[in-house]
Amino acid sequence: MRGKKLIKKFKEEFLLSDKYEYEIGKDDCGASLEVMLPREHAKKVRKKVPDWYKGHRTIIKYRIIIKKEDEEDEQKL
């Protein structure tokens, strides 16, 4: 199954948001389906989706966003 179709089926099957970022990757361990989402959604989505989906390892990731104010405070130290 091609990448775009796989992602579309994955989103439909697990009722995931279009706002998340999806990516198909490949490394030494095989194919992966990666989902980038807000930190507060990660725990819930990890419970919802399986570790493997149609031969692709599923990876749920989130970004930690540091506000500019926090960066300035760190530089003062």
N, CA, C and O atoms as a CHARMM CRD file, in Angstrom:
* protein
*
  308
    1    1 MET  N      0.84600  -1.16800   0.00000 PROA 1      0.00000
    2    1 MET  CA     0.00000   0.00000   0.00000 PROA 1      0.00000
    3    1 MET  C      0.90400   1.24700   0.00000 PROA 1      0.00000
    4    1 MET  O      1.88100   1.30700   0.74700 PROA 1      0.00000
    5    2 ARG  N      0.59000   2.18800  -0.79800 PROA 2      0.00000
    6    2 ARG  CA     1.36000   3.42000  -0.91600 PROA 2      0.00000
    7    2 ARG  C      1.19900   4.29400   0.33000 PROA 2      0.00000
    8    2 ARG  O      0.23300   4.15200   1.08000 PROA 2      0.00000
    9    3 GLY  N      2.14900   5.19100   0.53600 PROA 3      0.00000
   10    3 GLY  CA     2.19900   6.02000   1.73000 PROA 3      0.00000
   11    3 GLY  C      0.94700   6.82700   2.01100 PROA 3      0.00000
   12    3 GLY  O      0.41000   6.77100   3.11600 PROA 3      0.00000
   13    4 LYS  N      0.47600   7.57700   1.02700 PROA 4      0.00000
   14    4 LYS  CA    -0.69600   8.43900   1.24100 PROA 4      0.00000
   15    4 LYS  C     -1.93900   7.62300   1.56700 PROA 4      0.00000
   16    4 LYS  O     -2.72900   8.01200   2.42700 PROA 4      0.00000
   17    5 LYS  N     -2.12100   6.48800   0.88300 PROA 5      0.00000
   18    5 LYS  CA    -3.27900   5.63300   1.14700 PROA 5      0.00000
   19    5 LYS  C     -3.18000   5.01100   2.53800 PROA 5      0.00000
   20    5 LYS  O     -4.17300   4.92100   3.26000 PROA 5      0.00000
   21    6 LEU  N     -1.98300   4.58900   2.90200 PROA 6      0.00000
   22    6 LEU  CA    -1.77200   3.98500   4.21100 PROA 6      0.00000
   23    6 LEU  C     -2.09300   4.99000   5.32200 PROA 6      0.00000
   24    6 LEU  O     -2.77900   4.65500   6.28700 PROA 6      0.00000
   25    7 ILE  N     -1.60500   6.19500   5.18300 PROA 7      0.00000
   26    7 ILE  CA    -1.86200   7.23100   6.18200 PROA 7      0.00000
   27    7 ILE  C     -3.35500   7.55100   6.24900 PROA 7      0.00000
   28    7 ILE  O     -3.91000   7.71200   7.33600 PROA 7      0.00000
   29    8 LYS  N     -4.00000   7.64100   5.09300 PROA 8      0.00000
   30    8 LYS  CA    -5.43700   7.93400   5.05600 PROA 8      0.00000
   31    8 LYS  C     -6.23200   6.85000   5.79200 PROA 8      0.00000
   32    8 LYS  O     -7.11300   7.16300   6.59200 PROA 8      0.00000
   33    9 LYS  N     -5.92000   5.56900   5.52300 PROA 9      0.00000
   34    9 LYS  CA    -6.62000   4.46600   6.18900 PROA 9      0.00000
   35    9 LYS  C     -6.34400   4.46500   7.68800 PROA 9      0.00000
   36    9 LYS  O     -7.24000   4.22200   8.49800 PROA 9      0.00000
   37   10 PHE  N     -5.09400   4.73800   8.04300 PROA 10     0.00000
   38   10 PHE  CA    -4.68700   4.77900   9.44500 PROA 10     0.00000
   39   10 PHE  C     -5.48100   5.85500  10.19800 PROA 10     0.00000
   40   10 PHE  O     -5.99500   5.60000  11.28700 PROA 10     0.00000
   41   11 LYS  N     -5.57900   7.06200   9.61200 PROA 11     0.00000
   42   11 LYS  CA    -6.32800   8.14800  10.24300 PROA 11     0.00000
   43   11 LYS  C     -7.80800   7.79300  10.37400 PROA 11     0.00000
   44   11 LYS  O     -8.42600   8.06400  11.40400 PROA 11     0.00000
   45   12 GLU  N     -8.37000   7.19000   9.33600 PROA 12     0.00000
   46   12 GLU  CA    -9.78700   6.83200   9.37100 PROA 12     0.00000
   47   12 GLU  C    -10.06400   5.73200  10.39400 PROA 12     0.00000
   48   12 GLU  O    -11.04100   5.80200  11.14000 PROA 12     0.00000
   49   13 GLU  N     -9.20600   4.72500  10.42400 PROA 13     0.00000
   50   13 GLU  CA    -9.42500   3.57900  11.30800 PROA 13     0.00000
   51   13 GLU  C     -9.34000   3.96700  12.78900 PROA 13     0.00000
   52   13 GLU  O    -10.10500   3.46000  13.61000 PROA 13     0.00000
   53   14 PHE  N     -8.42300   4.85400  13.12300 PROA 14     0.00000
   54   14 PHE  CA    -8.23400   5.22300  14.51800 PROA 14     0.00000
   55   14 PHE  C     -8.76500   6.61400  14.85700 PROA 14     0.00000
   56   14 PHE  O     -8.50600   7.13200  15.94400 PROA 14     0.00000
   57   15 LEU  N     -9.50600   7.21900  13.92800 PROA 15     0.00000
   58   15 LEU  CA   -10.14700   8.52500  14.11200 PROA 15     0.00000
   59   15 LEU  C     -9.15800   9.57400  14.61600 PROA 15     0.00000
   60   15 LEU  O     -9.37700  10.20700  15.65000 PROA 15     0.00000
   61   16 LEU  N     -8.07000   9.74600  13.87200 PROA 16     0.00000
   62   16 LEU  CA    -7.03100  10.70400  14.23100 PROA 16     0.00000
   63   16 LEU  C     -7.18900  12.00600  13.45000 PROA 16     0.00000
   64   16 LEU  O     -7.74800  12.02200  12.35400 PROA 16     0.00000
   65   17 SER  N     -6.70400  13.06200  14.01100 PROA 17     0.00000
   66   17 SER  CA    -6.86400  14.40600  13.45300 PROA 17     0.00000
   67   17 SER  C     -6.01500  14.64100  12.20500 PROA 17     0.00000
   68   17 SER  O     -4.92100  14.09400  12.06500 PROA 17     0.00000
   69   18 ASP  N     -6.54300  15.46500  11.30700 PROA 18     0.00000
   70   18 ASP  CA    -5.78300  15.90000  10.13600 PROA 18     0.00000
   71   18 ASP  C     -4.71700  16.91800  10.53900 PROA 18     0.00000
   72   18 ASP  O     -3.79100  17.18700   9.77300 PROA 18     0.00000
   73   19 LYS  N     -4.84400  17.47400  11.72200 PROA 19     0.00000
   74   19 LYS  CA    -3.88600  18.48100  12.19800 PROA 19     0.00000
   75   19 LYS  C     -2.55400  17.86400  12.61400 PROA 19     0.00000
   76   19 LYS  O     -1.54500  18.56600  12.68800 PROA 19     0.00000
   77   20 TYR  N     -2.54100  16.56800  12.88200 PROA 20     0.00000
   78   20 TYR  CA    -1.28900  15.89300  13.22800 PROA 20     0.00000
   79   20 TYR  C     -0.43000  15.76000  11.98000 PROA 20     0.00000
   80   20 TYR  O     -0.94500  15.79400  10.86200 PROA 20     0.00000
   81   21 GLU  N      0.87600  15.61000  12.16600 PROA 21     0.00000
   82   21 GLU  CA     1.79200  15.39800  11.04400 PROA 21     0.00000
   83   21 GLU  C      2.07000  13.89800  10.92100 PROA 21     0.00000
   84   21 GLU  O      2.36000  13.22900  11.91300 PROA 21     0.00000
   85   22 TYR  N      1.98000  13.38200   9.70200 PROA 22     0.00000
   86   22 TYR  CA     2.18500  11.95700   9.44500 PROA 22     0.00000
   87   22 TYR  C      3.35100  11.77700   8.48200 PROA 22     0.00000
   88   22 TYR  O      3.54200  12.56800   7.55900 PROA 22     0.00000
   89   23 GLU  N      4.12400  10.72500   8.71500 PROA 23     0.00000
   90   23 GLU  CA     5.28700  10.48800   7.86400 PROA 23     0.00000
   91   23 GLU  C      5.55800   8.98400   7.79600 PROA 23     0.00000
   92   23 GLU  O      5.48100   8.27800   8.80100 PROA 23     0.00000
   93   24 ILE  N      5.87400   8.51600   6.60100 PROA 24     0.00000
   94   24 ILE  CA     6.29000   7.13300   6.41000 PROA 24     0.00000
   95   24 ILE  C      7.80900   7.15600   6.30100 PROA 24     0.00000
   96   24 ILE  O      8.37200   7.93700   5.53400 PROA 24     0.00000
   97   25 GLY  N      8.46400   6.30000   7.07000 PROA 25     0.00000
   98   25 GLY  CA     9.92200   6.26300   7.04200 PROA 25     0.00000
   99   25 GLY  C     10.42700   4.83800   6.92300 PROA 25     0.00000
  100   25 GLY  O      9.65200   3.88200   6.94200 PROA 25     0.00000
  101   26 LYS  N     11.72600   4.71700   6.80100 PROA 26     0.00000
  102   26 LYS  CA    12.33000   3.39200   6.70700 PROA 26     0.00000
  103   26 LYS  C     13.73500   3.47800   7.27800 PROA 26     0.00000
  104   26 LYS  O     14.47300   4.42500   7.00600 PROA 26     0.00000
  105   27 ASP  N     14.10000   2.47000   8.07900 PROA 27     0.00000
  106   27 ASP  CA    15.44900   2.40400   8.61500 PROA 27     0.00000
  107   27 ASP  C     15.88800   0.94500   8.67900 PROA 27     0.00000
  108   27 ASP  O     15.27500   0.08900   8.04200 PROA 27     0.00000
  109   28 ASP  N     16.93100   0.65500   9.43000 PROA 28     0.00000
  110   28 ASP  CA    17.44800  -0.71200   9.52200 PROA 28     0.00000
  111   28 ASP  C     16.43400  -1.70000  10.08500 PROA 28     0.00000
  112   28 ASP  O     16.50100  -2.89700   9.80600 PROA 28     0.00000
  113   29 CYS  N     15.50600  -1.19700  10.87200 PROA 29     0.00000
  114   29 CYS  CA    14.50100  -2.06500  11.49700 PROA 29     0.00000
  115   29 CYS  C     13.25900  -2.25800  10.63100 PROA 29     0.00000
  116   29 CYS  O     12.37200  -3.02900  10.99800 PROA 29     0.00000
  117   30 GLY  N     13.18000  -1.58600   9.51100 PROA 30     0.00000
  118   30 GLY  CA    12.03400  -1.71900   8.61800 PROA 30     0.00000
  119   30 GLY  C     11.26600  -0.42100   8.46700 PROA 30     0.00000
  120   30 GLY  O     11.76400   0.66200   8.77600 PROA 30     0.00000
  121   31 ALA  N     10.03400  -0.55700   7.98200 PROA 31     0.00000
  122   31 ALA  CA     9.19400   0.60700   7.69000 PROA 31     0.00000
  123   31 ALA  C      8.52300   1.11600   8.96800 PROA 31     0.00000
  124   31 ALA  O      8.21200   0.34700   9.87700 PROA 31     0.00000
  125   32 SER  N      8.31200   2.42800   9.01000 PROA 32     0.00000
  126   32 SER  CA     7.63700   3.01400  10.17000 PROA 32     0.00000
  127   32 SER  C      6.61000   4.04200   9.71400 PROA 32     0.00000
  128   32 SER  O      6.72900   4.64700   8.64800 PROA 32     0.00000
  129   33 LEU  N      5.61300   4.21600  10.54700 PROA 33     0.00000
  130   33 LEU  CA     4.58800   5.23000  10.34400 PROA 33     0.00000
  131   33 LEU  C      4.67800   6.13600  11.57200 PROA 33     0.00000
  132   33 LEU  O      4.38000   5.70900  12.68700 PROA 33     0.00000
  133   34 GLU  N      5.09100   7.38800  11.36400 PROA 34     0.00000
  134   34 GLU  CA     5.32600   8.30700  12.47000 PROA 34     0.00000
  135   34 GLU  C      4.23200   9.36500  12.53400 PROA 34     0.00000
  136   34 GLU  O      3.80900   9.90900  11.51400 PROA 34     0.00000
  137   35 VAL  N      3.79100   9.64100  13.74100 PROA 35     0.00000
  138   35 VAL  CA     2.75200  10.64900  13.96900 PROA 35     0.00000
  139   35 VAL  C      3.30300  11.68500  14.94800 PROA 35     0.00000
  140   35 VAL  O      3.69700  11.34500  16.06300 PROA 35     0.00000
  141   36 MET  N      3.32700  12.93500  14.52900 PROA 36     0.00000
  142   36 MET  CA     3.76600  14.04400  15.38300 PROA 36     0.00000
  143   36 MET  C      2.51900  14.79000  15.82700 PROA 36     0.00000
  144   36 MET  O      1.71000  15.20500  14.99800 PROA 36     0.00000
  145   37 LEU  N      2.36300  14.96000  17.14000 PROA 37     0.00000
  146   37 LEU  CA     1.15800  15.57400  17.67100 PROA 37     0.00000
  147   37 LEU  C      1.46500  16.37900  18.93200 PROA 37     0.00000
  148   37 LEU  O      2.59000  16.34300  19.42900 PROA 37     0.00000
  149   38 PRO  N      0.46900  17.10900  19.45600 PROA 38     0.00000
  150   38 PRO  CA     0.69000  17.85700  20.69300 PROA 38     0.00000
  151   38 PRO  C      0.94600  16.90900  21.86700 PROA 38     0.00000
  152   38 PRO  O      0.38800  15.81300  21.93100 PROA 38     0.00000
  153   39 ARG  N      1.78400  17.34500  22.77700 PROA 39     0.00000
  154   39 ARG  CA     2.17600  16.51500  23.91600 PROA 39     0.00000
  155   39 ARG  C      0.96900  15.99600  24.70400 PROA 39     0.00000
  156   39 ARG  O      0.94200  14.83900  25.12600 PROA 39     0.00000
  157   40 GLU  N     -0.02300  16.86200  24.89500 PROA 40     0.00000
  158   40 GLU  CA    -1.17100  16.45500  25.70300 PROA 40     0.00000
  159   40 GLU  C     -2.03000  15.36600  25.04300 PROA 40     0.00000
  160   40 GLU  O     -2.86100  14.76000  25.72000 PROA 40     0.00000
  161   41 HSD  N     -1.85500  15.10800  23.76300 PROA 41     0.00000
  162   41 HSD  CA    -2.61200  14.06400  23.06300 PROA 41     0.00000
  163   41 HSD  C     -1.84700  12.73800  23.00500 PROA 41     0.00000
  164   41 HSD  O     -2.44700  11.69400  22.75200 PROA 41     0.00000
  165   42 ALA  N     -0.55000  12.76700  23.23400 PROA 42     0.00000
  166   42 ALA  CA     0.30800  11.60000  23.00300 PROA 42     0.00000
  167   42 ALA  C     -0.11400  10.36500  23.79700 PROA 42     0.00000
  168   42 ALA  O     -0.21000   9.27600  23.23000 PROA 42     0.00000
  169   43 LYS  N     -0.36000  10.51200  25.07000 PROA 43     0.00000
  170   43 LYS  CA    -0.69000   9.36700  25.92000 PROA 43     0.00000
  171   43 LYS  C     -1.97500   8.67500  25.44900 PROA 43     0.00000
  172   43 LYS  O     -2.04200   7.44700  25.38200 PROA 43     0.00000
  173   44 LYS  N     -2.97800   9.47300  25.12900 PROA 44     0.00000
  174   44 LYS  CA    -4.27200   8.93400  24.68700 PROA 44     0.00000
  175   44 LYS  C     -4.12300   8.21200  23.34100 PROA 44     0.00000
  176   44 LYS  O     -4.67100   7.12600  23.15400 PROA 44     0.00000
  177   45 VAL  N     -3.38200   8.81600  22.40800 PROA 45     0.00000
  178   45 VAL  CA    -3.21500   8.22000  21.08000 PROA 45     0.00000
  179   45 VAL  C     -2.38900   6.93400  21.17000 PROA 45     0.00000
  180   45 VAL  O     -2.67200   5.97400  20.45300 PROA 45     0.00000
  181   46 ARG  N     -1.37900   6.89900  22.03300 PROA 46     0.00000
  182   46 ARG  CA    -0.56700   5.68400  22.19300 PROA 46     0.00000
  183   46 ARG  C     -1.40500   4.50600  22.66400 PROA 46     0.00000
  184   46 ARG  O     -1.15800   3.36800  22.26500 PROA 46     0.00000
  185   47 LYS  N     -2.40000   4.77200  23.51400 PROA 47     0.00000
  186   47 LYS  CA    -3.29100   3.69900  23.97800 PROA 47     0.00000
  187   47 LYS  C     -4.20700   3.22000  22.86100 PROA 47     0.00000
  188   47 LYS  O     -4.62900   2.06400  22.84200 PROA 47     0.00000
  189   48 LYS  N     -4.50600   4.10800  21.94200 PROA 48     0.00000
  190   48 LYS  CA    -5.48600   3.86400  20.88500 PROA 48     0.00000
  191   48 LYS  C     -4.91900   3.05900  19.70500 PROA 48     0.00000
  192   48 LYS  O     -5.60300   2.19000  19.16400 PROA 48     0.00000
  193   49 VAL  N     -3.67500   3.34600  19.30600 PROA 49     0.00000
  194   49 VAL  CA    -3.11700   2.72400  18.10000 PROA 49     0.00000
  195   49 VAL  C     -2.20200   1.54900  18.46400 PROA 49     0.00000
  196   49 VAL  O     -1.58200   1.55000  19.52700 PROA 49     0.00000
  197   50 PRO  N     -2.12200   0.55500  17.58600 PROA 50     0.00000
  198   50 PRO  CA    -1.24500  -0.59800  17.85000 PROA 50     0.00000
  199   50 PRO  C      0.22400  -0.25100  17.59200 PROA 50     0.00000
  200   50 PRO  O      0.53100   0.75500  16.95200 PROA 50     0.00000
  201   51 ASP  N      1.11900  -1.09400  18.09500 PROA 51     0.00000
  202   51 ASP  CA     2.55700  -0.90000  17.86200 PROA 51     0.00000
  203   51 ASP  C      2.92200  -1.10200  16.38900 PROA 51     0.00000
  204   51 ASP  O      3.87700  -0.50700  15.88900 PROA 51     0.00000
  205   52 TRP  N      2.16200  -1.93500  15.71100 PROA 52     0.00000
  206   52 TRP  CA     2.39900  -2.21200  14.28500 PROA 52     0.00000
  207   52 TRP  C      1.09500  -2.02900  13.52600 PROA 52     0.00000
  208   52 TRP  O      0.02500  -2.40000  14.01100 PROA 52     0.00000
  209   53 TYR  N      1.19200  -1.45600  12.33300 PROA 53     0.00000
  210   53 TYR  CA     0.02200  -1.26600  11.48200 PROA 53     0.00000
  211   53 TYR  C      0.40300  -1.60800  10.04900 PROA 53     0.00000
  212   53 TYR  O      1.20400  -0.91500   9.42300 PROA 53     0.00000
  213   54 LYS  N     -0.18200  -2.68400   9.54200 PROA 54     0.00000
  214   54 LYS  CA     0.03800  -3.13000   8.15600 PROA 54     0.00000
  215   54 LYS  C      1.53300  -3.18500   7.78700 PROA 54     0.00000
  216   54 LYS  O      1.95100  -2.68600   6.74200 PROA 54     0.00000
  217   55 GLY  N      2.31800  -3.80200   8.67200 PROA 55     0.00000
  218   55 GLY  CA     3.74200  -3.99000   8.40500 PROA 55     0.00000
  219   55 GLY  C      4.61400  -2.78700   8.72100 PROA 55     0.00000
  220   55 GLY  O      5.81600  -2.81200   8.45400 PROA 55     0.00000
  221   56 HSD  N      4.03800  -1.74100   9.28100 PROA 56     0.00000
  222   56 HSD  CA     4.78200  -0.53000   9.64900 PROA 56     0.00000
  223   56 HSD  C      4.76100  -0.38000  11.17600 PROA 56     0.00000
  224   56 HSD  O      3.70800  -0.49900  11.80200 PROA 56     0.00000
  225   57 ARG  N      5.89900  -0.12600  11.75100 PROA 57     0.00000
  226   57 ARG  CA     5.97800   0.15500  13.18300 PROA 57     0.00000
  227   57 ARG  C      5.41100   1.55700  13.39700 PROA 57     0.00000
  228   57 ARG  O      5.78500   2.49000  12.68700 PROA 57     0.00000
  229   58 THR  N      4.51900   1.71200  14.36200 PROA 58     0.00000
  230   58 THR  CA     3.93000   3.03000  14.60600 PROA 58     0.00000
  231   58 THR  C      4.71700   3.74600  15.71000 PROA 58     0.00000
  232   58 THR  O      5.02000   3.17400  16.75700 PROA 58     0.00000
  233   59 ILE  N      5.03100   4.98800  15.44700 PROA 59     0.00000
  234   59 ILE  CA     5.78900   5.80300  16.39100 PROA 59     0.00000
  235   59 ILE  C      4.99400   7.08100  16.64200 PROA 59     0.00000
  236   59 ILE  O      4.69700   7.83400  15.71400 PROA 59     0.00000
  237   60 ILE  N      4.65700   7.31400  17.90700 PROA 60     0.00000
  238   60 ILE  CA     3.92200   8.50900  18.29700 PROA 60     0.00000
  239   60 ILE  C      4.92400   9.46500  18.94000 PROA 60     0.00000
  240   60 ILE  O      5.55700   9.12600  19.93900 PROA 60     0.00000
  241   61 LYS  N      5.06400  10.66000  18.36500 PROA 61     0.00000
  242   61 LYS  CA     6.03500  11.63600  18.85300 PROA 61     0.00000
  243   61 LYS  C      5.33700  12.95800  19.14000 PROA 61     0.00000
  244   61 LYS  O      4.27100  13.25800  18.60300 PROA 61     0.00000
  245   62 TYR  N      5.97800  13.73600  20.00600 PROA 62     0.00000
  246   62 TYR  CA     5.48700  15.08500  20.25000 PROA 62     0.00000
  247   62 TYR  C      6.66800  16.03100  20.38300 PROA 62     0.00000
  248   62 TYR  O      7.78900  15.61300  20.67400 PROA 62     0.00000
  249   63 ARG  N      6.40000  17.30300  20.16700 PROA 63     0.00000
  250   63 ARG  CA     7.42100  18.33900  20.29900 PROA 63     0.00000
  251   63 ARG  C      7.25100  19.03800  21.64700 PROA 63     0.00000
  252   63 ARG  O      6.13600  19.27800  22.10800 PROA 63     0.00000
  253   64 ILE  N      8.36600  19.35000  22.24900 PROA 64     0.00000
  254   64 ILE  CA     8.32200  20.17300  23.44300 PROA 64     0.00000
  255   64 ILE  C      8.63000  21.59300  22.97500 PROA 64     0.00000
  256   64 ILE  O      9.71900  21.86700  22.47000 PROA 64     0.00000
  257   65 ILE  N      7.67800  22.47700  23.14600 PROA 65     0.00000
  258   65 ILE  CA     7.83500  23.84500  22.68300 PROA 65     0.00000
  259   65 ILE  C      8.25900  24.70700  23.86200 PROA 65     0.00000
  260   65 ILE  O      7.56300  24.79300  24.87300 PROA 65     0.00000
  261   66 ILE  N      9.40100  25.33600  23.71200 PROA 66     0.00000
  262   66 ILE  CA     9.90000  26.22700  24.74500 PROA 66     0.00000
  263   66 ILE  C      9.58000  27.65500  24.31800 PROA 66     0.00000
  264   66 ILE  O      9.95100  28.09000  23.22800 PROA 66     0.00000
  265   67 LYS  N      8.89400  28.36400  25.18300 PROA 67     0.00000
  266   67 LYS  CA     8.53200  29.74300  24.87300 PROA 67     0.00000
  267   67 LYS  C      9.77700  30.61300  24.92800 PROA 67     0.00000
  268   67 LYS  O     10.72900  30.31500  25.64900 PROA 67     0.00000
  269   68 LYS  N      9.75700  31.65900  24.17900 PROA 68     0.00000
  270   68 LYS  CA    10.90500  32.56300  24.09700 PROA 68     0.00000
  271   68 LYS  C     11.28200  33.10600  25.48200 PROA 68     0.00000
  272   68 LYS  O     12.46700  33.27100  25.77100 PROA 68     0.00000
  273   69 GLU  N     10.31300  33.38000  26.32300 PROA 69     0.00000
  274   69 GLU  CA    10.57200  33.87500  27.67400 PROA 69     0.00000
  275   69 GLU  C     11.42600  32.88100  28.45600 PROA 69     0.00000
  276   69 GLU  O     12.34100  33.27800  29.17700 PROA 69     0.00000
  277   70 ASP  N     11.12500  31.57500  28.31100 PROA 70     0.00000
  278   70 ASP  CA    11.88300  30.54000  29.00100 PROA 70     0.00000
  279   70 ASP  C     13.33300  30.50900  28.52500 PROA 70     0.00000
  280   70 ASP  O     14.24900  30.32600  29.32700 PROA 70     0.00000
  281   71 GLU  N     13.54000  30.68600  27.22900 PROA 71     0.00000
  282   71 GLU  CA    14.89000  30.69400  26.67500 PROA 71     0.00000
  283   71 GLU  C     15.68900  31.86300  27.23500 PROA 71     0.00000
  284   71 GLU  O     16.86800  31.71200  27.55600 PROA 71     0.00000
  285   72 GLU  N     15.05800  33.02400  27.35200 PROA 72     0.00000
  286   72 GLU  CA    15.74200  34.20100  27.87700 PROA 72     0.00000
  287   72 GLU  C     16.13000  33.99500  29.33800 PROA 72     0.00000
  288   72 GLU  O     17.21100  34.41300  29.75100 PROA 72     0.00000
  289   73 ASP  N     15.26100  33.35600  30.12600 PROA 73     0.00000
  290   73 ASP  CA    15.55500  33.06100  31.52900 PROA 73     0.00000
  291   73 ASP  C     16.76200  32.11200  31.63700 PROA 73     0.00000
  292   73 ASP  O     17.61000  32.28800  32.51200 PROA 73     0.00000
  293   74 GLU  N     16.84000  31.11500  30.75400 PROA 74     0.00000
  294   74 GLU  CA    17.94900  30.17200  30.76200 PROA 74     0.00000
  295   74 GLU  C     19.27100  30.86100  30.41100 PROA 74     0.00000
  296   74 GLU  O     20.31600  30.50800  30.95700 PROA 74     0.00000
  297   75 GLN  N     19.23000  31.83300  29.51200 PROA 75     0.00000
  298   75 GLN  CA    20.44000  32.52500  29.11100 PROA 75     0.00000
  299   75 GLN  C     20.98600  33.40300  30.24100 PROA 75     0.00000
  300   75 GLN  O     22.19400  33.62200  30.32200 PROA 75     0.00000
  301   76 LYS  N     20.12800  33.89600  31.09300 PROA 76     0.00000
  302   76 LYS  CA    20.54900  34.73800  32.20600 PROA 76     0.00000
  303   76 LYS  C     21.34200  33.93700  33.24200 PROA 76     0.00000
  304   76 LYS  O     22.17100  34.49300  33.96200 PROA 76     0.00000
  305   77 LEU  N     21.08300  32.63700  33.30900 PROA 77     0.00000
  306   77 LEU  CA    21.77800  31.79000  34.29200 PROA 77     0.00000
  307   77 LEU  C     23.15400  31.55900  33.89900 PROA 77     0.00000
  308   77 LEU  O     23.89000  30.87000  34.60500 PROA 77     0.00000
